[in-house]
């Protein structure tokens, strides 16, 4: 539904922060369809609030989100990865992965093993301390996510997952098409 669909002003019956922003834009630019803000704004705001809360246990453990993502990739794949594979798994640049791996190795959370055939290649794996750290944080994060989603019944959760999956698939297919 768009602003011009006859359902009234966007956000007219909604009372969240995005609705207030949409109403403000409508008062300044009543000719613009602010309907996309109704969705994208809420996704962005929700993501920011979720990220803040989910990062709390990471901060307590002295980790950043990107560092935890590297540890998580090593844990969930269950085998050694090269820095390039880690970059692909975490949607990070090679330089960023290298910097994070240095810090994680210094903390004793990741081990490097050289390749017997090619000295330029490193194989990375979690140490016992790295595995224990991930395994300690993940249940807390999942419990938080479960609590957040408890306001939706299982059917609504399935519908939201399906809709977001469709959106994500389209966006991933359009990478580089929409913006340079």
FENWO-V129680 format. One record per residue. N is the residue number from 1. RES is the residue in one letter. D_LAST is the distance of its C-alpha to the last C-alpha in Angstrom with 1 decimal. Layout:
n = (N & N)
res = (RES & RES)
d_last = (D_LAST & D_LAST)
This chain:
n = (1 & 2 & 3 & 4 & 5 & 6 & 7 & 8 & 9 & 10 & 11 & 12 & 13 & 14 & 15 & 16 & 17 & 18 & 19 & 20 & 21 & 22 & 23 & 24 & 25 & 26 & 27 & 28 & 29 & 30 & 31 & 32 & 33 & 34 & 35 & 36 & 37 & 38 & 39 & 40 & 41 & 42 & 43 & 44 & 45 & 46 & 47 & 48 & 49 & 50 & 51 & 52 & 53 & 54 & 55 & 56 & 57 & 58 & 59 & 60 & 61 & 62 & 63 & 64 & 65 & 66 & 67 & 68 & 69 & 70 & 71 & 72 & 73 & 74 & 75 & 76 & 77 & 78 & 79 & 80 & 81 & 82 & 83 & 84 & 85 & 86 & 87 & 88 & 89 & 90 & 91 & 92 & 93 & 94 & 95 & 96 & 97 & 98 & 99 & 100 & 101 & 102 & 103 & 104 & 105 & 106 & 107 & 108 & 109 & 110 & 111 & 112 & 113 & 114 & 115 & 116 & 117 & 118 & 119 & 120 & 121 & 122 & 123 & 124 & 125 & 126 & 127 & 128 & 129 & 130 & 131 & 132 & 133 & 134 & 135 & 136 & 137 & 138 & 139 & 140 & 141 & 142 & 143 & 144 & 145 & 146 & 147 & 148 & 149 & 150 & 151 & 152 & 153 & 154 & 155 & 156 & 157 & 158 & 159 & 160 & 161 & 162 & 163 & 164 & 165 & 166 & 167 & 168 & 169 & 170 & 171 & 172 & 173 & 174 & 175 & 176 & 177 & 178 & 179 & 180)
res = (X & X & X & X & X & X & X & X & X & X & X & X & X & X & X & X & X & X & X & X & X & X & X & X & X & X & X & X & X & X & X & X & X & X & X & X & X & X & X & X & X & X & X & X & X & X & X & X & X & X & X & X & X & X & X & X & X & X & X & X & X & X & X & X & X & X & X & X & X & X & X & X & X & X & X & X & X & X & X & X & X & X & X & X & X & X & X & X & X & X & X & X & X & X & X & X & X & X & X & X & X & X & X & X & X & X & X & X & X & X & X & X & X & X & X & X & X & X & X & X & X & X & X & X & X & X & X & X & X & X & X & X & X & X & X & X & X & X & X & X & X & X & X & X & X & X & X & X & X & X & X & X & X & X & X & X & X & X & X & X & X & X & X & X & X & X & X & X & X & X & X & X & X & X & X & X & X & X & X & X)
d_last = (28.3 & 26.8 & 28.2 & 29.8 & 31.4 & 34.7 & 34.8 & 35.1 & 32.7 & 29.8 & 31.1 & 34.6 & 36.2 & 33.9 & 34.7 & 31.9 & 29.8 & 26.9 & 29.5 & 30.6 & 27.1 & 26.7 & 30.2 & 29.4 & 26.4 & 28.6 & 31.2 & 29.0 & 27.0 & 29.3 & 27.6 & 24.3 & 23.9 & 23.3 & 23.9 & 20.5 & 21.3 & 24.4 & 22.6 & 19.3 & 21.3 & 24.0 & 21.9 & 20.3 & 23.8 & 25.5 & 23.2 & 23.8 & 27.5 & 27.8 & 26.0 & 28.4 & 31.4 & 30.4 & 29.7 & 33.3 & 35.0 & 32.4 & 33.1 & 36.8 & 36.4 & 34.6 & 31.3 & 27.7 & 25.6 & 23.6 & 27.0 & 28.5 & 25.6 & 26.6 & 30.2 & 29.7 & 27.9 & 30.9 & 33.3 & 32.0 & 31.5 & 35.1 & 34.8 & 33.7 & 30.0 & 28.6 & 26.0 & 23.4 & 24.5 & 24.4 & 20.8 & 19.9 & 22.3 & 20.8 & 17.1 & 17.5 & 17.0 & 20.1 & 20.9 & 20.9 & 23.1 & 25.4 & 25.9 & 26.6 & 28.9 & 30.9 & 31.7 & 32.5 & 34.7 & 36.5 & 37.2 & 38.7 & 36.4 & 34.9 & 36.7 & 35.5 & 37.4 & 37.0 & 36.9 & 40.3 & 38.9 & 35.9 & 36.2 & 32.5 & 31.8 & 32.4 & 33.2 & 32.8 & 34.8 & 35.9 & 39.2 & 41.7 & 40.7 & 37.0 & 38.0 & 40.4 & 37.8 & 35.3 & 38.1 & 39.4 & 36.2 & 34.9 & 37.9 & 37.5 & 33.9 & 34.8 & 37.8 & 35.6 & 33.2 & 36.3 & 37.7 & 34.6 & 34.5 & 38.2 & 37.8 & 36.6 & 39.0 & 38.2 & 37.4 & 34.9 & 33.3 & 33.1 & 31.6 & 28.9 & 28.1 & 27.8 & 25.6 & 23.2 & 23.2 & 22.3 & 19.4 & 18.2 & 18.7 & 16.6 & 13.7 & 14.0 & 14.2 & 11.0 & 8.9 & 5.6 & 7.1 & 7.0 & 3.8 & 0.0)
